[in-house]
Amino acid sequence: MLQLTSLKETAGGRELIAIGRQKGLQEGLQKGELIGEIRACQRVLKMVVTPRQTMRKMSLRELRALLSKLDDKL
């Protein structure tokens, strides 16, 4: 039976893991910033504030579109 080396045990694997973590961190920070801006706009516009949990499930594209619509209303 063929055994594969764990990604954590190879230089290339460790590099891929690091890249994935960095991309995940960047996306998380972007989402957090957008969510904060959306919630602030909703408050200013006296709208119901969308729960963070709901927005965390949204893609960056969806969050940007929502923020754009809210910005148009300001």
C-alpha positions as CSV (number, residue, x, y, z in Angstrom):
1,M,0.0,0.0,0.0
2,L,1.3,3.5,-0.9
3,Q,1.7,5.9,1.9
4,L,1.7,9.6,1.3
5,T,3.8,12.1,3.2
6,S,1.8,14.6,5.3
7,L,1.7,18.1,4.0
8,K,3.1,19.3,7.3
9,E,6.2,17.2,6.8
10,T,7.2,18.8,3.5
11,A,8.6,22.3,2.8
12,G,6.1,22.8,0.0
13,G,3.2,21.6,2.2
14,R,4.2,23.9,5.0
15,E,4.4,26.8,2.5
16,L,0.9,26.0,1.1
17,I,-0.5,25.9,4.6
18,A,1.0,29.3,5.4
19,I,-0.4,30.8,2.2
20,G,-3.8,29.4,3.0
21,R,-3.7,30.8,6.5
22,Q,-2.6,34.2,5.2
23,K,-5.4,34.3,2.6
24,G,-7.9,33.2,5.2
25,L,-6.8,35.9,7.6
26,Q,-6.9,38.6,4.9
27,E,-10.5,37.6,3.9
28,G,-11.6,37.5,7.5
29,L,-10.2,41.0,8.1
30,Q,-11.9,42.3,5.0
31,K,-15.2,40.7,6.0
32,G,-15.0,42.1,9.5
33,E,-14.4,45.6,8.2
34,L,-17.3,45.4,5.7
35,I,-19.6,44.0,8.4
36,G,-18.7,46.9,10.7
37,E,-19.4,49.5,8.0
38,I,-22.7,47.8,7.0
39,R,-23.9,47.8,10.6
40,A,-22.9,51.4,11.0
41,C,-24.8,52.4,7.9
42,Q,-27.8,50.5,9.0
43,R,-27.8,52.3,12.4
44,V,-27.4,55.7,10.7
45,L,-30.3,54.9,8.3
46,K,-32.4,53.7,11.3
47,M,-32.7,50.3,9.7
48,V,-32.8,46.9,11.4
49,V,-29.2,45.9,12.0
50,T,-28.4,42.6,10.4
51,P,-26.9,40.1,12.9
52,R,-23.2,39.5,12.6
53,Q,-23.8,35.8,12.3
54,T,-25.9,36.3,9.2
55,M,-23.4,38.5,7.5
56,R,-20.4,36.1,8.3
57,K,-22.1,33.6,6.1
58,M,-22.1,36.0,3.2
59,S,-19.4,36.2,0.6
60,L,-17.2,39.3,0.2
61,R,-19.0,40.1,-3.1
62,E,-22.4,40.0,-1.3
63,L,-21.1,42.2,1.5
64,R,-19.7,44.7,-0.9
65,A,-23.0,44.8,-2.8
66,L,-25.0,45.4,0.4
67,L,-22.6,48.1,1.5
68,S,-22.9,49.8,-1.9
69,K,-26.7,49.8,-1.7
70,L,-26.5,51.3,1.8
71,D,-24.0,53.9,0.7
72,D,-26.4,55.0,-2.1
73,K,-29.1,55.6,0.6
74,L,-26.9,57.9,2.7
